[in-house]
């Protein structure tokens, strides 16, 4: 250094650790995020984002993005564009699988939202308001949120353990990637719930099973008990005995349902399904998978301060 001149920092030196992380995530995730257009030949089509999850062109997106049906296309940041086939959608989880026809693509790495912590850095990648390849960043604002959804048959369901983030989300972000600091897909952006409040469906064992079913069968088969339930705190003595504080209270039993046939009553509290403890409604929902359909299922019930076991045989949710 001479004549008192100040060395000009390099670009890398000028970036702080936060910026470096976001830049690295963006560079790795952007090529795997597509701008998805559905129903492009007519009015009323949808637009959103999708994320490549397999090299042979399978994309994950939001079910509401593809709900309009019709022809579809996916375009990528490198200028490539492919016709897209919607393989299957599951409105009750707001997830869908599409496939870019004839494509060989570089998929994103899939992570596990179960490992997230509040305050952790996340990066949202998508195509808000038609601006392709947009990146925003923020933190995990909350975990374990619920998002109410319904399918075309009026079945209402809560997506459990939704991720809340303050990373800016706008129309068109739906179906895009929510990535962690290691550029792993840990959520699929699904909703803007308010200023500075975005929601994403988590990537975990439950949602990966849904995506696998959509890829394999084009739909998700769910087991049905026929109850309406809610979380209910257990009496202190029973909570200590079972090692958990709550169960699922049966608030209504549908006439003629498997639950009715098995003897469940309003006011019963379900504390376990088979060997699986149940502490909230989401725990019960996650257990109602395809493998349970038509199989005997033992329910441990708290009724009038006594634990009893009932057997039910779930049927397929129509």
N, C-alpha and C positions, 0 to 999 in steps of 0.2 A: 504494500500500500504506500503510495507516494503523494506528496503535495497535499496531504490531509484529505485525500479523496476517500469517500465512504463506499465500501463494496456494496454493489447491488445484489440483494439476495436472489437466489434462484427461485423459480416458481415453486419447486418442491418445498424449499425452506419457508416460503411465504404462506404456504397452506398450514393451518393448524391441524391438530390431531383430528378434530371433528370433521373438518372439510376433507381431509385425506381419506377418512373412513367412508364418508358419503360418496366421494368421487370414485373410490374403489368399488363400492357396491354398485353404483350406477353403471360403471363400465362393464361389470360382469353380468348384471341383470337385464339391462336395456335390450341386448340382442335377442333375449328370450321372450320379450313382451310384444304382443301384436295389437294393432288397432283392428278391432272386429266390427264389421258392418253387416247387419242382418236385415233382409228384406229390401235390398238396395234397388230393386226394380220397381218398387211402388212406395206409396206413402205409408207412414205408420211403422216403418222399420225401426230397429234398434241400433244403437251404437255403444260401444264400450271397449273393453280391453280383454285380453286373454293371455295366458302364460303357458309356454311350452314346457311339458313335463316328460315327454319321451322323444327320442331321436326320430321316430317314425311319424311325427306330426300330431300327436295327441296334445290338446290344449285344455286347460281348465279355465273356466270363466264363471260368471254368475248366471243362475237360471233366469233371472228377470231380463238379462240382456238378450237372450235367445228366445224369449217367450213368444215373440211375434211370429216366429217361423219364417219360411221363405228362403230364398237363396242367401248365401253369406260369403264373405271374403275376409281374409286376414292379410294385413300388410305389415311389413317389418321395417325397422329403421334403416336397413341397408337397401331399401327400395324393392325388395322381393314381395310378390303378392301371390296368394293361393286361394283357389276356391275352397270353401269349407263345408263340411258335412257336420250337422249337429247329431252326435251319437246318442245323447241322452241327457235329460235334465231332471233334477230333483228339487222342486219348488220348496219342499219342507226344510231343506238345508240351504237353499239358494245357491246350489252348486250345479254346474253343467260340464259336460265333456263335449268338445268338438274336435274335428280332425282336419288338418290342412292336407288336402289331397295331393299325393305325389311329392310330398316334401320330405327332405332330410334336414333336420334342425338340431340346434344345440340347446338341450334342455337346461332349465334352472336346477340347482341343487335344492332338494326338499329338506326342510328342517323339521323341528318339533316344537310347537307352541307351548307344550307343557313345561319347557325350560325357561320361558320368558319371565321377567321380573318387571314390576312397575318401575318406571324411570329409565328403562333400557332404550337405547337408540334403535329406531326403526326407519326404514326408507320405503316410501310408496312410489311405485313406478306404474305409469299408465298413460292414458290419452284423454285428459280432461278437456271438455269443451272443444274437442276436435284437434287439440294441439298434441301431436304424436310425440312419444318419447319424453314425456314430462316427468321430472323427479322432484319430490318434496321429501323433507325429513322432519322427524319429531321424536317423541318418546312414547312409550307405552303408558297411557294415562290411567288405565284400569284393566283388570282382568276379571273373568267370570261374569261378564255382563250377559244379559239375555236379549235376544232380538226376536220379536214376534213375526211369524210368517204364516202364510196359508196357501194351500194349493187350490186348483180350480174346482175341487169337490167340496171346498169349505172346511177341510180339516185344518185346524189351527194347531200350531206347534211353536215351541220356543227353541231357537238355536241357542244352545247353552255354551258358556265359556267363550263368548265373543270377545275379541280384542278391541279395546277402545284406545284410540291414538289421537294426538293433536297434529299429526302430519296432515297437511292440507289435502282434502279430497273434494272433488267436484264431479258433476255429471260427466260420464265418460271414463271415470276412474274405475267404475264397477267392473269386476273381473280381473283387475290388474293385480300386481304383486305387492305384497307387504313383506319386506325382507329384513333380516337381522343384519348385524354388523359384519357377518361373515358371508353375506350375499346369499343366504339360504331362504327359501320361500317358507315363511311361517304363517302367512295368512293370505286370503283372497279378499280384496277390498269389496265391500258389499253395499255400504250405505253411508250417507251423510246425515247425521242425526242433529246437527246444529252447528253454529259457528265454532270452529276449532274442535269439533267432535266427529271423528270418523270411526267407523266400525268395520271390522274384518272377520270373516269366518276363519277360525284357526285351522292350521294343518296339524292334525294329531292322529292317533290311531282310529278314532271314529270317522273323521272326514276322509282319511285315506281309504277306509273300507267302503265308504260311499262312492268315492271316485273309482275304485276297482270294480264295484258292481255296475256302475254306469258304463265303464269301458267294456265290461264282459257282456252285460245283458241289455244295456240301454235304459235301465230303470233300476230302482232300488226297492227291494221287497222288505217290508217291515212287519214285525209281529204286532198283534193288536190284542190288548186285554179288555178294553171297554170300561175304563174308569176315567174320571176327572180327579186330579189330585193336586195337592200343594204341600209345601214344606211344613213340618210340624215339630216343634221342640219336644223331646222326650222327657218324661219325669226324671228328676235327678238320679234316683236310685237305679232306674233302668238305663239311663245314659252311662252311669258308671259301670254297670254290669256289661253293657255292650261295647263300651269304649268309643261311643260317638254321641253327639248331642241331639241329633234330629233324625226323622224318618219322613216317609211320604204318607200324608193322611189321605184316605179315600174320601173324597167329598161327594162323589156321585158314582153310581154303578149303572151302566147302560143295560136296559132290559134285554135278555136273550144273549148277552155277551159272554165270552169265556170267563170273565170275572164273576158274573152273576151265577154261571153254572158251577164255579168253584167255591161259591159260598162267601165271597167278599161282601162286606157291608159298609155303608157309609159310617165313618168314624173309625174304621180300622186304620192302623198305622203300619205300613209296610216297612220292615227294617232290613230285610235281606231277600234277595232273589237267588235261589240256589246257594252257592257259597259266596256270593257277591254282596257286600254290605250296601245298603241304600240309605243315603242321608238327605238327598234332595231329589226333586222331580227329574232333573237332568240325568242323575244316575240311573233312574228307571228307564228313561227314554233311550239311553245309550245301550241298554241291555236288550232292547226289543229289536234284535237283528234277525236276519233271514233264517239263521240256524235254529231259532226258537220256534218257528212256525210248525205247528202240529206236534210239538214235543211237550211231554209233561214237565211242568215247572213248579218247583216247591217254593212257596212264599212263606217267609216267617212274618207273622202278624202280631202286633200288640193290640189286644182287645180286652178292655176292662182290666187293665194292669196284669194281664196274663199273656205269655207268649204261646201262640199256637202255630201250627203249620197247615197250610192249605195247598192243594194241588190244582193248578189250572193248565189248560192246553190252549195257548194262544193261536189265533187264526191270522191269516194274511190281511193286512190293512188294504181295503179296496180303494 
